[in-house]
Amino acid sequence: MNNRRRNFRQRPQKNSFRRRGSSINSNNSGSFNSNGNMNFNRNGSMSNPHNVEKTMIKFQQLAKDAQSNGDPVLVENYLQHADHYSRRLAELNERNKVSSNNNKSDSPIENLSKELPKT
């Protein structure tokens, strides 16, 4: 009896994270990805420039550490990640700059000055 292999029985999940994600996805019909990474997409962590900058710096530091360990493949991998987040940061900064310019032009004083005839 001890030599016989036991069949694997899956334990029931306590928090049912995956199932909860699929019910949210079905209710909102496509507003979230159904790849199990929903918490990452939902909390907007990568739309905050501060968080993106911290992540970029983290990967730059990891690349330095990998270079000191002599692993060129890992260095390139981390540098590619850092490059991705630097492009994302530039995109967010550009978007914030454009939106701040739009908000400034929507001010009532500027709109009033545009409407008044110049003398």
C-alpha positions in Angstrom: 0.0 0.0 0.0 2.8 2.5 0.8 4.4 2.0 -2.6 1.3 3.0 -4.5 1.2 6.5 -5.9 -1.6 8.6 -4.7 -3.7 10.7 -7.1 -3.4 14.4 -6.7 -6.4 16.0 -5.2 -6.7 19.7 -5.7 -7.4 21.7 -2.6 -10.3 24.2 -2.8 -9.2 27.8 -3.0 -10.0 29.8 0.1 -10.3 33.2 -1.5 -11.3 32.2 -5.1 -9.3 35.0 -6.7 -9.5 33.6 -10.2 -13.2 32.9 -10.1 -13.9 36.4 -8.7 -11.9 37.9 -11.6 -14.0 36.1 -14.2 -17.3 37.3 -12.7 -16.1 40.9 -12.7 -15.0 40.5 -16.3 -18.4 39.1 -17.4 -20.3 41.9 -15.6 -18.3 44.7 -17.2 -18.0 43.0 -20.6 -14.4 43.6 -21.5 -13.3 46.5 -19.4 -10.6 44.3 -17.7 -8.3 41.7 -19.1 -9.1 38.2 -18.1 -5.5 37.0 -17.8 -5.5 36.9 -14.0 -3.6 40.2 -13.8 -6.6 42.2 -13.1 -5.5 43.8 -9.9 -2.5 45.3 -11.7 -4.7 46.8 -14.4 -7.4 48.0 -12.1 -5.5 50.0 -9.5 -3.8 52.2 -12.1 -0.4 51.8 -10.6 1.4 52.3 -14.0 -0.6 55.5 -14.8 1.1 57.3 -11.9 4.4 58.8 -13.1 6.0 58.4 -9.6 5.4 54.7 -9.6 6.7 54.3 -13.2 9.8 56.3 -12.3 10.4 54.1 -9.3 10.0 50.9 -11.4 12.4 52.3 -14.0 15.0 53.1 -11.3 14.6 49.6 -9.8 15.3 47.9 -13.2 18.4 50.2 -13.7 19.7 49.1 -10.3 19.0 45.5 -11.1 21.0 45.9 -14.3 23.9 47.4 -12.4 23.8 44.5 -9.9 23.7 41.9 -12.7 26.6 43.6 -14.5 28.7 43.4 -11.3 27.8 39.7 -11.1 29.0 39.3 -14.7 25.7 38.2 -16.3 25.4 40.1 -19.7 22.1 38.5 -20.7 20.4 39.5 -17.5 21.9 43.1 -17.8 20.3 43.4 -21.3 17.0 42.1 -20.0 16.9 44.6 -17.1 18.0 47.4 -19.4 15.2 46.6 -21.8 12.7 46.7 -19.0 14.1 50.0 -17.8 13.9 51.4 -21.3 10.3 50.4 -21.5 9.4 52.2 -18.3 11.4 55.3 -19.4 9.3 55.4 -22.6 6.2 54.9 -20.5 7.2 57.8 -18.2 7.9 60.1 -21.1 4.4 59.2 -22.5 2.8 60.0 -19.2 4.7 63.2 -18.8 3.6 64.3 -22.3 0.0 63.3 -21.6 0.1 65.3 -18.4 1.6 68.3 -20.1 -1.0 68.3 -22.9 -3.9 67.9 -20.4 -2.5 70.7 -18.2 -2.4 72.9 -21.3 -6.0 72.0 -22.1 -7.1 72.7 -18.5 -5.4 76.1 -18.7 -7.2 77.1 -21.9 -10.5 76.1 -20.3 -10.2 78.7 -17.6 -13.0 81.3 -17.7 -10.7 84.3 -17.7 -8.9 83.1 -20.9 -12.2 82.3 -22.5 -13.5 85.7 -21.7 -10.5 87.4 -23.1 -10.9 85.4 -26.3 -14.5 86.5 -26.7 -13.9 90.2 -26.0 -13.1 92.3 -29.1 -9.6 93.8 -29.2 -9.3 97.5 -29.3 
